């Protein structure tokens, strides 16, 4: 039975898509998911891209989001989201 909801944030210092997987693994490790007492694989319930300014400046916002989508499709997280995004940043992320 599930007792908590695990949220991992991709911090603003991550400006390259290839850093996303490492940050997710670090987050899960810091939450104790690599404990020997846990017998089933632990995944993040929600993976958030936090504070987009540095990613936007590095012109890697879409690539970083695509990497997050890849991790979701691999079953390493269940849902994706953003936090502290302006409307303009959301438009960059999800162009119409």
Residue pairs with C-beta under 8 A, 6 or more apart in sequence:
5 45
5 46
6 28
6 31
6 33
6 42
6 43
6 44
6 45
6 46
7 44
7 45
7 46
7 47
7 48
8 23
8 24
8 27
8 28
8 31
8 44
8 46
8 47
8 48
8 77
9 27
9 47
9 48
9 49
9 50
9 83
10 20
10 23
10 24
10 47
10 48
10 49
10 50
10 64
10 68
11 23
11 50
11 51
12 50
12 51
12 52
12 53
12 54
12 55
13 54
14 20
14 23
14 54
14 55
14 64
15 54
15 55
15 57
15 58
15 60
15 64
16 58
16 60
16 64
17 60
17 63
17 64
17 66
17 67
18 67
20 64
20 67
20 68
20 71
21 67
21 71
21 76
24 44
24 47
24 71
24 76
24 77
27 44
28 34
28 42
28 43
28 44
31 42
32 38
33 42
43 75
43 76
43 77
43 78
44 76
44 77
44 78
45 77
45 78
45 79
46 77
46 78
46 79
46 80
46 81
47 68
47 71
47 72
47 77
47 79
47 80
47 81
48 80
48 81
48 82
48 83
49 55
49 64
49 65
49 68
49 80
49 81
49 82
49 83
49 85
50 82
50 83
50 84
51 83
51 84
52 61
52 82
52 84
52 85
52 89
52 92
52 93
55 61
55 64
56 89
56 92
61 89
61 92
61 93
62 92
62 93
65 80
65 93
68 77
68 80
69 80
71 77
72 78
72 79
72 80
82 89
82 90
82 93
85 93
